[in-house]
Amino acid sequence: MREYKNKEDAQKKSYFSDRFYVAPSIAKLDVSQDETFENDIKYLASKVDILDRYIEKEHLVIYINPTDNLKVVEILKNELEYDMMMDISAIDYLSSKSGFEIFYEMLSMSKNKRLRVKFFIQEKEPINSVYGLFKMANWAEREMYDMYGVKILNHPNMKRILMPNDWQGHPLRKTYPLQGDEFAAWYEVDKIFGKEARDIIGPEIRDSAAIDRYDTTRFSRLGHEVPYGTEVTPNSEQKSSKEYLEEGGVPFIKKFKEEDSVTLKERK
């Protein structure tokens, strides 16, 4: 029986993490510090419920009820001069909150101000399309559906935009493996040759970092370099010294030698 692996957050860990990196904190300022934003919030709050509001990196950020998304965007466009929709997407909080945070990034050309509308929905909770107000929502909402599975109501062409129409799963969910699932590994083989060819062809290698140095004339492994075009087999490589400056290089730069290197335990 195949070993069970927890798929609750398959994308949580990346291949690389900087051991010296400290995540910066961003200050959230009171809306009263910007007169334009303060006036916009007062007007908007008289029309709909505003759950939270603050200024972050010169953006006005507001949280609203998901059922008010179309009404809020309409007010922002037609009455408060936020005349451009720059981006629409979702953030996956399925593991911790069983849903998604949806955001709209908007720009006012006349005020030279940016505003971000946010609201939270449950996994299968649909939202209204804003395509009737901003045509850019056509592709952005389709991408959100394709990548996250967010259902959009009243969209003129709600179908996948990046993945094939018969694809299974939503690739930007954290539950979706970084290299794809079993369906992804066999998709092209099944589509082009049929399932009966699986034993002959084998699954697709979907790891973007996978390199087979015996299947190319251009890749050389550090410490085992060979001239371009040399036929390489597992038993033909000769180990060489690791020196990063070729012969005849810049004379005042000292050659790196592996035995002289030191690995830092902490940043100086």
C-alpha positions as CSV (number, residue, x, y, z in Angstrom):
1,M,0.0,0.0,0.0
2,R,1.3,3.5,-0.9
3,E,2.6,5.5,2.1
4,Y,0.2,8.3,3.1
5,K,1.5,11.8,3.1
6,N,-0.3,14.8,4.6
7,K,-1.5,17.0,1.7
8,E,-3.0,19.7,3.8
9,D,-0.3,22.2,2.8
10,A,1.8,20.6,0.1
11,Q,3.5,23.9,-1.0
12,K,4.3,25.1,2.5
13,K,8.0,24.4,2.3
14,S,10.1,25.7,-0.6
15,Y,13.4,24.2,-1.9
16,F,15.5,27.0,-0.5
17,S,15.2,29.2,2.6
18,D,17.7,31.9,3.6
19,R,18.8,31.1,7.1
20,F,19.7,34.8,7.6
21,Y,16.4,36.2,6.4
22,V,14.1,38.0,8.8
23,A,10.7,38.8,7.5
24,P,10.0,42.5,7.7
25,S,7.0,43.9,9.4
26,I,4.9,46.6,7.6
27,A,3.4,49.4,9.6
28,K,-0.4,49.9,9.4
29,L,-1.2,53.6,9.7
30,D,-4.5,55.2,10.7
31,V,-6.6,56.4,7.8
32,S,-6.7,59.9,9.3
33,Q,-3.1,60.5,8.3
34,D,-4.2,61.0,4.7
35,E,-6.9,63.5,4.0
36,T,-7.9,61.9,0.6
37,F,-8.2,58.4,2.0
38,E,-10.1,59.7,5.1
39,N,-12.7,61.4,2.9
40,D,-13.0,58.4,0.6
41,I,-13.6,56.1,3.7
42,K,-16.2,58.4,5.1
43,Y,-18.2,58.4,1.9
44,L,-17.8,54.7,1.3
45,A,-18.8,53.9,4.9
46,S,-22.1,55.8,4.4
47,K,-23.0,53.4,1.7
48,V,-21.7,49.9,2.8
49,D,-20.2,48.2,5.9
50,I,-16.4,48.6,6.2
51,L,-15.1,45.9,8.5
52,D,-11.5,47.3,8.7
53,R,-9.4,50.1,7.2
54,Y,-5.8,51.2,7.4
55,I,-2.9,52.6,5.2
56,E,-0.1,50.2,4.3
57,K,2.8,51.2,2.1
58,E,0.8,54.3,0.8
59,H,-2.1,52.0,-0.1
60,L,-5.6,52.3,1.5
61,V,-6.6,48.8,2.5
62,I,-10.3,48.1,3.3
63,Y,-12.1,44.9,4.3
64,I,-15.7,44.4,3.3
65,N,-18.4,41.8,3.3
66,P,-18.1,39.4,0.2
67,T,-21.7,40.1,-0.8
68,D,-20.9,43.8,-1.2
69,N,-17.9,43.4,-3.6
70,L,-19.8,44.5,-6.7
71,K,-21.4,47.5,-5.0
72,V,-18.1,48.6,-3.5
73,V,-16.3,48.5,-6.8
74,E,-19.1,50.3,-8.5
75,I,-18.9,53.1,-5.9
76,L,-15.2,53.3,-6.1
77,K,-15.2,53.6,-9.9
78,N,-18.2,55.8,-10.5
79,E,-18.3,58.1,-7.4
80,L,-14.7,58.1,-6.0
81,E,-12.7,58.2,-9.2
82,Y,-10.8,54.9,-8.8
83,D,-10.9,54.4,-12.5
84,M,-8.5,51.5,-13.0
85,M,-8.6,47.9,-11.8
86,M,-5.0,46.8,-11.7
87,D,-5.2,43.3,-10.4
88,I,-7.6,40.6,-9.0
89,S,-6.5,37.4,-7.3
90,A,-6.9,35.2,-4.2
91,I,-4.8,34.0,-1.3
92,D,-5.1,30.4,-0.1
93,Y,-6.1,30.1,3.6
94,L,-7.7,26.7,3.2
95,S,-5.5,25.0,5.7
96,S,-6.0,27.6,8.5
97,K,-9.3,29.3,7.7
98,S,-11.0,27.0,5.2
99,G,-11.3,29.7,2.6
100,F,-9.7,32.4,0.5
101,E,-8.9,36.1,0.9
102,I,-9.9,37.9,-2.4
103,F,-8.4,41.2,-3.2
104,Y,-8.9,43.9,-5.9
105,E,-6.1,46.4,-6.5
106,M,-7.4,49.7,-7.8
107,L,-5.8,53.0,-8.9
108,S,-7.2,56.5,-9.2
109,M,-5.4,58.4,-11.9
110,S,-6.9,61.8,-10.9
111,K,-6.0,61.4,-7.2
112,N,-2.8,59.5,-7.8
113,K,-3.9,57.0,-5.1
114,R,-4.0,53.2,-4.8
115,L,-6.6,51.3,-2.9
116,R,-6.9,47.6,-2.1
117,V,-10.3,46.0,-1.4
118,K,-10.2,42.7,0.5
119,F,-12.8,40.2,1.7
120,F,-12.8,36.6,2.9
121,I,-14.9,33.7,1.4
122,Q,-15.3,30.1,2.3
123,E,-13.9,27.5,-0.1
124,K,-17.1,26.9,-2.1
125,E,-18.7,30.3,-1.6
126,P,-19.3,32.1,-5.0
127,I,-18.7,35.8,-5.6
128,N,-20.1,38.3,-8.1
129,S,-18.1,39.1,-11.2
130,V,-17.0,42.7,-11.7
131,Y,-16.5,42.2,-15.4
132,G,-19.4,44.6,-16.1
133,L,-17.4,47.5,-14.5
134,F,-13.8,46.5,-15.5
135,K,-13.2,44.5,-18.7
136,M,-9.8,43.3,-17.3
137,A,-11.7,41.2,-14.9
138,N,-12.5,38.8,-17.7
139,W,-9.1,37.1,-17.7
140,A,-8.3,37.9,-14.1
141,E,-11.4,36.2,-12.8
142,R,-10.9,33.2,-15.1
143,E,-7.4,32.8,-13.8
144,M,-8.6,33.0,-10.2
145,Y,-11.1,30.2,-11.0
146,D,-8.5,28.2,-12.9
147,M,-5.7,28.4,-10.3
148,Y,-7.7,28.5,-7.1
149,G,-11.2,27.1,-7.9
150,V,-13.0,30.3,-6.8
151,K,-16.5,30.3,-8.4
152,I,-17.5,33.6,-10.1
153,L,-21.1,34.4,-10.8
154,N,-22.4,36.2,-13.9
155,H,-19.1,36.0,-15.8
156,P,-19.5,35.9,-19.6
157,N,-17.1,33.0,-20.2
158,M,-16.3,31.2,-17.0
159,K,-13.8,28.5,-17.9
160,R,-10.1,27.7,-17.4
161,I,-7.6,30.1,-19.0
162,L,-4.2,28.5,-18.4
163,M,-4.8,24.8,-17.8
164,P,-6.7,22.5,-20.3
165,N,-10.5,22.4,-19.8
166,D,-10.3,18.8,-18.6
167,W,-7.6,19.4,-16.1
168,Q,-8.1,18.1,-12.5
169,G,-7.2,20.3,-9.6
170,H,-6.2,24.0,-9.1
171,P,-2.4,24.4,-9.3
172,L,-2.0,27.5,-7.0
173,R,-3.7,25.9,-4.1
174,K,-1.3,25.0,-1.3
175,T,-2.7,21.5,-1.3
176,Y,-1.5,21.1,-4.9
177,P,2.0,19.5,-5.1
178,L,4.8,21.7,-6.6
179,Q,5.6,19.2,-9.3
180,G,1.9,18.3,-9.9
181,D,0.0,15.2,-8.8
182,E,-0.4,11.8,-10.4
183,F,-2.9,13.1,-12.9
184,A,-0.4,15.8,-14.1
185,A,2.4,13.2,-14.5
186,W,0.3,11.1,-16.9
187,Y,-1.8,13.8,-18.6
188,E,0.2,14.2,-21.8
189,V,1.0,10.5,-22.1
190,D,-2.7,9.6,-21.8
191,K,-3.8,12.5,-24.1
192,I,-1.3,11.8,-26.9
193,F,-0.6,8.1,-26.8
194,G,-3.4,6.7,-24.6
195,K,-3.2,5.0,-21.2
196,E,-2.0,1.7,-22.8
197,A,1.4,3.5,-23.5
198,R,2.1,4.2,-19.8
199,D,4.4,1.2,-19.3
200,I,6.3,2.1,-22.5
201,I,6.8,5.8,-22.0
202,G,6.6,6.3,-18.2
203,P,5.4,9.3,-16.3
204,E,6.4,12.9,-17.2
205,I,9.3,14.3,-15.2
206,R,7.7,17.5,-13.8
207,D,10.5,18.6,-11.4
208,S,11.9,21.8,-13.0
209,A,15.1,21.3,-11.0
210,A,15.8,17.8,-12.3
211,I,18.9,17.6,-14.6
212,D,20.3,14.4,-16.0
213,R,23.9,15.1,-16.9
214,Y,24.1,11.9,-18.9
215,D,21.4,13.2,-21.3
216,T,23.1,16.5,-22.5
217,T,26.3,17.8,-24.0
218,R,26.0,21.2,-22.3
219,F,25.9,20.4,-18.5
220,S,29.0,19.9,-16.5
221,R,29.2,19.1,-12.8
222,L,31.5,21.1,-10.5
223,G,34.6,19.2,-9.8
224,H,34.0,16.8,-12.8
225,E,34.2,19.2,-15.8
226,V,34.6,17.8,-19.2
227,P,35.0,19.5,-22.6
228,Y,31.9,20.4,-24.6
229,G,30.4,17.5,-26.5
230,T,32.4,14.9,-24.6
231,E,30.4,11.6,-24.2
232,V,29.8,11.2,-20.5
233,T,28.9,8.0,-18.8
234,P,28.7,7.2,-15.1
235,N,32.2,5.6,-15.1
236,S,34.1,8.1,-17.4
237,E,34.2,11.2,-15.2
238,Q,37.5,12.2,-13.7
239,K,37.5,14.4,-10.6
240,S,39.2,17.8,-11.0
241,S,40.1,20.5,-8.5
242,K,37.5,23.1,-7.7
243,E,39.0,26.4,-8.9
244,Y,36.6,29.1,-10.2
245,L,39.2,31.2,-12.2
246,E,40.2,29.7,-15.5
247,E,43.8,29.8,-16.8
248,G,44.7,33.2,-18.2
249,G,42.0,35.0,-16.2
250,V,42.2,38.3,-14.3
251,P,45.7,38.3,-12.7
252,F,44.8,40.3,-9.5
253,I,41.9,38.0,-8.6
254,K,42.9,35.1,-6.4
255,K,41.7,31.7,-7.5
256,F,39.1,30.1,-5.3
257,K,40.2,26.8,-3.8
258,E,37.7,24.5,-2.1
259,E,40.1,23.7,0.8
260,D,40.4,27.4,1.6
261,S,36.7,28.0,1.8
262,V,34.8,28.6,5.1
263,T,31.0,28.2,5.6
264,L,29.5,31.0,7.8
265,K,27.4,29.9,10.7
266,E,25.9,33.4,11.1
267,R,26.0,36.7,9.2
268,K,28.9,39.0,10.3
